[in-house]
Amino acid sequence: MKLEDGLVCRYWLMEATAGERMTDSLEFVFLELDRMNYGAEHPERCRTMLEKLAFSLKYINELKEQPSELRGEFFDDLFQAAEIANWSANQVAQYDKAMMTEADISTYWSEQIDKARAESLAKGREEGREEGREEGRIDERLSIARSLLSFGAEVGFISKVTGLSEDAVKALINS
């Protein structure tokens, strides 16, 4: 089968009324697979790269295995891609995981460590702020208690107003 036999067809944009090409710079080229005149059982009839490509594209879903006539890096990749396209989502995930390089894994874990470190620092800062706020509240209660003591307020009253225990208020009197 040769190009002239009709496997490849060329089309140009034509002006409707004059029937002339509108431009020579725009040409449409089609590989017409239906014009291949032999079936999936005859890969040995393919002689040229174009015939092998057309055969592969036309019959790839019908073939049980990659024919020996269609070997080489290009066709091996084509048949592998077709096989992967029929995998389940789980198989694709396992394949992707297996294809991760050491650099990918190293980058992944480095990113995970950085993320965990940032989350840990943020949590630590928040905990530190909360501790600081709590210490500030205690200092404020103690300050109010001292003030009330200076005005002669009773220990029980000061305890109720500030939320401090009576023992804590009594300790202020002794300090």
C-alpha positions in Angstrom: 0.0 0.0 0.0 1.4 3.4 -1.0 0.4 6.9 -0.2 -1.1 7.1 -3.7 -3.4 4.1 -2.8 -5.4 6.4 -0.6 -4.3 5.7 3.0 -3.3 9.4 3.3 -5.5 12.1 1.9 -4.8 15.7 1.5 -7.4 18.5 1.5 -7.1 22.3 1.0 -9.5 25.1 1.7 -11.3 25.9 -1.6 -13.1 29.0 -2.6 -16.7 27.9 -3.3 -17.6 29.9 -6.4 -14.3 29.8 -8.3 -13.2 26.4 -7.1 -9.7 27.5 -6.4 -7.4 27.0 -3.4 -7.7 29.8 -0.9 -4.1 29.3 0.2 -1.3 26.9 -0.5 0.1 27.3 3.1 -2.8 25.5 4.8 -3.2 21.8 3.9 -5.1 19.2 5.9 -3.6 15.7 5.9 -5.6 12.7 7.1 -4.6 9.1 7.7 -7.8 7.3 6.7 -7.7 4.0 8.6 -10.8 2.6 7.0 -9.0 2.5 3.6 -6.5 -0.2 4.9 -7.6 -3.3 3.0 -6.4 -6.1 5.2 -7.5 -7.2 8.7 -6.0 -7.5 12.2 -4.8 -11.0 11.5 -2.2 -9.7 8.9 0.4 -7.4 10.5 3.0 -9.1 8.3 1.6 -7.1 5.3 2.8 -3.8 6.8 5.9 -2.7 5.0 6.4 1.0 5.7 6.4 2.9 9.0 3.1 4.6 7.9 1.4 1.3 7.3 2.6 -0.1 10.7 1.3 3.1 12.4 -2.1 2.9 10.6 -2.4 -0.8 11.4 -1.5 -0.2 15.1 -4.0 2.6 15.4 -6.8 0.7 13.6 -6.4 -2.6 15.3 -4.8 -1.9 18.7 -8.1 -2.7 20.6 -8.5 -6.0 18.7 -5.0 -7.4 19.2 -4.4 -9.8 22.1 -0.6 -9.1 22.1 1.8 -6.8 20.3 2.8 -8.4 16.9 6.5 -9.1 16.3 6.2 -7.0 13.1 5.4 -4.0 15.3 8.4 -3.9 17.6 10.7 -1.0 18.4 10.7 1.8 20.9 7.9 3.7 19.3 5.5 0.8 19.0 6.5 -0.6 22.4 5.6 2.7 24.0 2.3 2.9 22.0 1.2 -0.6 23.1 2.3 0.1 26.7 0.2 3.3 26.7 -2.8 1.4 25.3 -2.4 -1.3 28.0 -2.1 1.4 30.8 -5.2 3.1 29.4 -7.2 0.0 30.2 -6.0 -0.3 33.8 -8.2 0.3 36.8 -7.6 3.4 39.0 -6.0 1.2 41.6 -3.5 -0.3 39.1 -2.7 3.2 37.8 -2.0 4.4 41.4 0.3 1.4 42.0 2.1 2.1 38.7 2.6 5.7 39.6 3.9 4.8 43.0 6.3 2.3 41.5 7.5 4.8 39.0 8.5 7.4 41.6 12.2 8.0 41.5 14.4 8.3 44.6 14.5 12.1 43.9 10.7 12.2 43.9 10.6 10.3 47.2 13.2 12.5 48.7 11.4 15.7 47.6 8.1 14.3 48.9 9.5 13.5 52.3 11.3 16.8 52.5 8.0 18.6 51.7 6.2 16.5 54.4 8.9 17.3 57.0 8.7 21.0 56.1 4.9 20.9 56.4 5.1 19.1 59.8 7.7 21.5 61.1 5.6 24.5 60.1 2.5 23.0 61.7 4.4 22.2 64.8 5.9 25.7 65.1 2.4 27.3 64.6 1.0 25.0 67.3 3.9 25.9 69.6 3.4 29.6 69.0 -0.3 29.3 69.7 0.3 27.3 72.9 2.9 29.9 74.0 0.5 32.8 73.3 -2.2 31.0 75.3 0.2 30.4 78.2 1.2 34.1 78.1 -2.5 35.2 78.1 -3.1 32.9 81.1 -0.1 34.3 83.0 -1.4 37.8 82.2 -4.9 36.9 83.6 -3.3 35.5 86.8 -1.1 38.6 87.2 -4.2 40.8 86.7 -6.2 38.9 89.3 -3.3 39.2 91.8 -3.1 42.9 91.1 -6.8 43.3 91.7 -6.6 41.2 94.9 -3.7 43.4 96.2 -5.8 46.5 95.4 -8.8 45.2 97.2 -6.6 44.2 100.2 -5.3 47.7 100.4 -8.9 49.0 100.7 -9.5 46.5 103.5 -11.8 44.1 101.6 -12.4 40.6 103.2 -10.6 37.5 102.0 -13.8 35.7 101.0 -15.0 38.7 98.9 -11.7 39.1 97.2 -11.7 35.4 96.4 -15.2 35.6 94.8 -14.3 38.8 92.8 -10.9 37.6 91.5 -11.5 33.8 91.2 -8.4 33.2 93.4 -8.6 30.7 96.2 -8.8 32.1 99.7 -5.4 30.5 100.4 -3.9 32.5 97.5 -5.4 35.7 98.8 -4.1 34.9 102.4 -0.6 34.3 100.9 -0.8 37.8 99.4 -1.4 39.2 102.8 1.6 37.4 104.2 3.9 38.4 101.3 
